[in-house]
Amino acid sequence: LRMLQVKLIITGDDFGYCPRRNQGIVDCFLAGAISNVSLLVNGSAAADAAKLARRYNIPIGLHANLSEGSPVCEVLKTNSSLLNQDGFFHGKMGFRTALSKGLLNMSEVKQELKAQVELFHELTGHLPPHMDGHQHVHVLPEVRHVFAEVLEEYGIKYTRVPIEPGLHNCDWIPPSLMEFYLGVEEDSFNTVDVFTKHGIRWPDIYIGLSTMGKNMSVSSICSAIDSAILEVTARAPAPQGRTVTIELMVHPGHPSVPPTGGCGEGPDDFSQSWERLHELQTLIKPELQSHYKSRNIQLCSFKDL
């Protein structure tokens, strides 16, 4: 594998969620432990996050959110199919249920996605080089078509397709979560053609489900990267000088302290848990940096692909 060049994008998701999340993500970036961030424009600290990205020159894309908190499109804040009876988005599983029952209006989905791109542009001064979905909503049936149209309209080239090599061998993931992940994987397989048809691209390899929260360790990251590279090279033997691109999705930060944070309805459990800090502390370990060096892995952002 020595001749193979690997470009690794380590994306810190949920930038803008709360001040403590922003701080943790910036600390991680300054330590060279992440190379890219994904902004929740409806996060309670989104404006602050955009300022920090500008101050520290952090490559930033859009974490499109249709499932947690409140819409950013004024028209959709009242009386829209995207909202539950409390006036917030339906939630990670609630969104999927409403979608499967045919209750979501796709023109409203498109309206909200465009409003989020516009707000991102307003906050950062540029369009997002990449755009993915919070809680993987962007690969869901119907949504995937609208999502692809929005990316094509704005000329946003890159996204994330969460198909993780080796996911099936991860026996430490509890069955209920594994069921969710396998659903995400199936939706992702069914999205590939749609995104391809719209000229959208994504890295060769995605990693992040098997290494989330308490499952993150130096060895879980290293072995996920190594086995993913092996799988890609086995599929198509690399000509000399070929570059493999990987995105590692991470969620570092300091735990949110209610009522501060969230996307309109306060922070969720994962955001308040110690697992965020655990990710931060793992990602900044020097052993990880030396593993990247030994494997000829170069950290970069989507702009560098």
C-alpha positions as CSV (number, residue, x, y, z in Angstrom):
1,L,0.0,0.0,0.0
2,R,3.0,2.3,0.2
3,M,2.6,3.8,-3.3
4,L,-1.0,4.6,-2.7
5,Q,-1.8,8.2,-1.8
6,V,-4.7,8.6,0.5
7,K,-6.6,11.9,1.0
8,L,-8.6,11.9,4.3
9,I,-11.3,14.4,5.0
10,I,-12.1,14.4,8.7
11,T,-15.4,16.2,9.0
12,G,-16.7,17.6,12.4
13,D,-20.5,17.5,12.1
14,D,-23.0,19.7,13.9
15,F,-20.9,22.8,13.9
16,G,-23.2,25.6,15.2
17,Y,-25.1,23.4,17.6
18,C,-24.0,25.2,20.7
19,P,-21.0,27.3,21.9
20,R,-19.4,24.3,23.6
21,R,-19.7,22.2,20.4
22,N,-18.1,25.1,18.4
23,Q,-15.3,25.4,20.9
24,G,-14.5,21.6,20.8
25,I,-14.6,21.6,17.0
26,V,-12.2,24.6,16.8
27,D,-9.9,23.0,19.3
28,C,-9.9,19.8,17.2
29,F,-9.2,21.7,14.0
30,L,-6.3,23.7,15.6
31,A,-4.8,20.5,16.9
32,G,-4.8,19.1,13.3
33,A,-7.3,16.4,14.3
34,I,-10.1,17.4,11.9
35,S,-9.8,19.1,8.5
36,N,-13.3,20.1,7.6
37,V,-16.6,21.0,9.3
38,S,-20.3,20.7,8.5
39,L,-22.5,23.6,9.7
40,L,-26.1,23.3,11.0
41,V,-27.5,26.7,9.9
42,N,-30.5,26.3,12.2
43,G,-28.2,25.6,15.2
44,S,-28.4,28.1,18.1
45,A,-24.7,29.0,17.7
46,A,-24.6,29.0,13.8
47,A,-23.6,32.6,13.4
48,D,-20.8,32.2,16.0
49,A,-19.6,29.1,14.2
50,A,-19.4,30.9,10.8
51,K,-17.3,33.6,12.5
52,L,-15.0,31.0,14.0
53,A,-14.6,29.3,10.6
54,R,-13.6,32.6,9.0
55,R,-11.3,33.5,11.8
56,Y,-9.4,30.2,11.8
57,N,-9.8,29.5,8.1
58,I,-11.7,26.3,8.7
59,P,-13.1,24.6,5.5
60,I,-16.9,24.6,6.0
61,G,-19.8,22.9,4.3
62,L,-23.5,22.6,5.0
63,H,-25.1,20.0,7.3
64,A,-28.7,20.2,5.9
65,N,-31.2,19.6,8.6
66,L,-34.8,18.5,8.1
67,S,-35.2,16.4,11.2
68,E,-34.1,18.4,14.3
69,G,-35.4,21.7,15.6
70,S,-37.0,24.5,13.5
71,P,-36.9,25.3,9.8
72,V,-35.0,28.5,8.7
73,C,-37.5,29.2,5.9
74,E,-40.0,31.8,7.4
75,V,-42.9,30.5,5.4
76,L,-42.4,26.9,6.8
77,K,-42.2,27.9,10.5
78,T,-46.0,27.6,10.7
79,N,-48.3,25.2,9.2
80,S,-45.9,23.0,7.1
81,S,-45.8,19.2,6.5
82,L,-42.2,19.3,7.9
83,L,-43.5,20.1,11.4
84,N,-45.0,18.0,14.2
85,Q,-47.8,19.2,16.5
86,D,-45.3,21.0,18.7
87,G,-44.1,23.1,15.7
88,F,-40.7,21.4,15.4
89,F,-39.3,19.0,12.8
90,H,-40.5,15.4,13.2
91,G,-37.2,14.1,14.6
92,K,-34.8,11.4,13.3
93,M,-37.2,8.6,13.3
94,G,-40.4,10.7,13.1
95,F,-39.2,12.2,9.8
96,R,-38.8,8.7,8.4
97,T,-42.2,7.6,9.6
98,A,-43.9,10.8,8.1
99,L,-42.1,10.2,4.9
100,S,-43.1,6.6,4.6
101,K,-46.7,7.5,5.2
102,G,-46.6,10.1,2.4
103,L,-47.2,13.0,4.7
104,L,-44.2,15.2,3.6
105,N,-44.6,17.7,0.9
106,M,-41.5,17.5,-1.3
107,S,-41.8,21.1,-2.6
108,E,-41.5,22.2,1.1
109,V,-38.5,20.0,1.5
110,K,-36.9,21.7,-1.5
111,Q,-37.9,25.2,-0.2
112,E,-36.3,24.5,3.2
113,L,-33.1,23.0,1.6
114,K,-32.7,26.1,-0.6
115,A,-33.4,28.4,2.4
116,Q,-30.6,26.6,4.3
117,V,-28.1,27.1,1.4
118,E,-29.1,30.8,1.2
119,L,-28.6,31.2,4.9
120,F,-25.2,29.4,4.8
121,H,-24.2,31.8,2.0
122,E,-25.3,34.8,4.1
123,L,-23.4,33.5,7.2
124,T,-20.2,32.5,5.5
125,G,-20.0,34.7,2.4
126,H,-19.8,31.7,0.1
127,L,-21.7,28.7,-1.1
128,P,-21.0,25.3,0.6
129,P,-18.3,23.3,-1.3
130,H,-20.1,20.2,0.1
131,M,-23.5,19.5,1.6
132,D,-24.8,16.4,3.4
133,G,-27.8,15.6,5.6
134,H,-28.1,15.7,9.4
135,Q,-29.1,12.2,10.5
136,H,-28.6,11.0,6.9
137,V,-32.0,12.4,5.7
138,H,-30.5,13.3,2.3
139,V,-30.4,9.7,1.1
140,L,-34.0,8.9,1.9
141,P,-36.5,8.0,-0.8
142,E,-38.0,11.1,-2.6
143,V,-35.7,13.4,-0.5
144,R,-32.7,12.2,-2.4
145,H,-34.1,13.6,-5.7
146,V,-34.9,17.0,-4.3
147,F,-31.6,17.1,-2.5
148,A,-29.7,16.3,-5.8
149,E,-31.7,19.0,-7.6
150,V,-30.8,21.6,-5.1
151,L,-27.1,20.7,-5.2
152,E,-27.1,20.8,-9.0
153,E,-29.0,24.2,-9.0
154,Y,-26.3,25.8,-6.8
155,G,-23.4,24.0,-8.3
156,I,-22.5,22.2,-5.1
157,K,-20.2,19.4,-6.2
158,Y,-19.8,17.1,-3.2
159,T,-21.9,15.2,-0.8
160,R,-21.7,12.2,1.5
161,V,-23.0,8.7,0.7
162,P,-22.9,6.7,4.0
163,I,-22.0,3.2,2.8
164,E,-19.4,2.0,5.3
165,P,-17.1,-0.9,4.4
166,G,-17.0,-3.5,7.2
167,L,-20.1,-2.2,8.9
168,H,-21.6,-5.7,9.0
169,N,-18.7,-7.0,11.0
170,C,-19.1,-4.5,13.8
171,D,-20.5,-6.7,16.5
172,W,-20.2,-4.0,19.2
173,I,-23.1,-2.0,17.7
174,P,-26.4,-2.7,19.5
175,P,-29.1,-4.4,17.3
176,S,-31.5,-1.4,17.4
177,L,-28.8,1.0,16.2
178,M,-27.5,-1.6,13.6
179,E,-31.0,-1.8,12.2
180,F,-31.0,2.0,11.7
181,Y,-27.5,1.9,10.1
182,L,-28.5,-0.9,7.7
183,G,-31.5,1.2,6.7
184,V,-29.2,4.1,6.0
185,E,-26.9,1.8,4.0
186,E,-29.8,0.5,1.9
187,D,-31.1,4.0,1.3
188,S,-27.5,5.0,0.3
189,F,-27.2,2.2,-2.3
190,N,-30.5,3.4,-3.8
191,T,-29.2,7.0,-3.9
192,V,-26.0,6.4,-5.9
193,D,-27.7,6.5,-9.3
194,V,-29.6,9.6,-8.5
195,F,-26.6,11.6,-7.3
196,T,-24.5,10.3,-10.2
197,K,-27.2,11.4,-12.7
198,H,-27.0,14.9,-11.3
199,G,-23.2,15.1,-11.5
200,I,-22.7,15.0,-7.8
201,R,-19.5,13.4,-6.4
202,W,-18.4,12.0,-3.0
203,P,-15.3,10.4,-1.6
204,D,-14.3,6.8,-2.5
205,I,-14.8,5.7,1.1
206,Y,-17.1,6.7,4.0
207,I,-16.3,5.9,7.6
208,G,-18.1,7.1,10.7
209,L,-21.0,4.8,11.8
210,S,-18.7,2.2,13.4
211,T,-16.5,4.8,15.1
212,M,-19.2,7.0,16.7
213,G,-19.2,8.1,20.3
214,K,-18.1,5.5,22.8
215,N,-17.0,3.2,19.9
216,M,-14.3,5.6,18.8
217,S,-10.8,4.7,19.7
218,V,-7.4,5.1,18.0
219,S,-7.6,1.4,17.0
220,S,-11.2,1.6,15.7
221,I,-10.3,4.5,13.4
222,C,-7.0,2.9,12.2
223,S,-8.5,-0.4,11.5
224,A,-11.6,1.1,9.8
225,I,-9.2,3.1,7.5
226,D,-6.9,0.2,6.8
227,S,-9.7,-2.3,6.0
228,A,-11.4,0.3,3.8
229,I,-8.2,1.0,1.8
230,L,-7.7,-2.8,1.4
231,E,-11.3,-3.2,0.2
232,V,-11.0,-0.4,-2.4
233,T,-7.6,-1.6,-3.7
234,A,-8.9,-5.2,-3.9
235,R,-11.9,-4.0,-6.0
236,A,-9.7,-2.1,-8.4
237,P,-5.9,-2.6,-8.2
238,A,-4.4,0.9,-7.9
239,P,-2.3,2.1,-10.8
240,Q,0.8,3.8,-9.5
241,G,0.1,7.2,-8.0
242,R,-3.6,6.6,-7.7
243,T,-5.3,8.6,-4.9
244,V,-8.0,7.1,-2.7
245,T,-10.3,9.6,-1.0
246,I,-11.9,9.0,2.4
247,E,-14.3,10.9,4.5
248,L,-14.4,10.2,8.3
249,M,-17.5,11.6,10.0
250,V,-16.9,12.7,13.6
251,H,-18.9,14.5,16.3
252,P,-16.3,16.1,18.7
253,G,-17.2,18.7,21.3
254,H,-17.8,19.4,24.9
255,P,-21.2,18.2,26.2
256,S,-24.0,20.7,25.7
257,V,-25.5,22.0,28.9
258,P,-29.3,22.7,28.7
259,P,-31.0,25.0,28.0
260,T,-28.2,26.3,25.8
261,G,-27.8,24.7,22.4
262,G,-29.8,22.7,19.9
263,C,-31.7,23.8,16.8
264,G,-34.7,25.4,18.4
265,E,-35.9,22.9,21.0
266,G,-32.8,22.5,23.2
267,P,-29.9,19.9,22.9
268,D,-30.6,16.2,22.5
269,D,-29.2,13.3,24.6
270,F,-26.2,12.5,22.3
271,S,-25.2,16.2,22.5
272,Q,-25.3,16.3,26.3
273,S,-23.4,13.0,26.7
274,W,-19.7,12.4,27.5
275,E,-19.4,10.7,24.1
276,R,-18.7,14.1,22.4
277,L,-15.8,14.8,24.7
278,H,-14.5,11.2,24.2
279,E,-14.4,11.8,20.5
280,L,-12.5,15.0,20.9
281,Q,-10.0,13.4,23.2
282,T,-9.5,10.4,20.9
283,L,-9.1,12.5,17.7
284,I,-6.3,14.7,19.2
285,K,-4.2,11.7,20.2
286,P,-0.7,11.8,18.6
287,E,-0.8,8.1,17.8
288,L,-3.5,8.9,15.2
289,Q,-1.4,11.5,13.5
290,S,1.5,9.1,13.3
291,H,-0.7,6.4,11.8
292,Y,-1.8,8.9,9.1
293,K,1.9,9.6,8.3
294,S,2.9,6.0,8.2
295,R,0.1,5.2,5.7
296,N,0.8,8.2,3.4
297,I,-2.5,9.8,4.4
298,Q,-2.9,13.5,3.9
299,L,-5.7,15.4,5.7
300,C,-7.6,17.7,3.5
301,S,-11.1,19.2,2.8
302,F,-13.5,18.9,-0.2
303,K,-11.9,21.9,-1.8
304,D,-8.6,20.0,-2.1
305,L,-10.1,16.9,-4.0
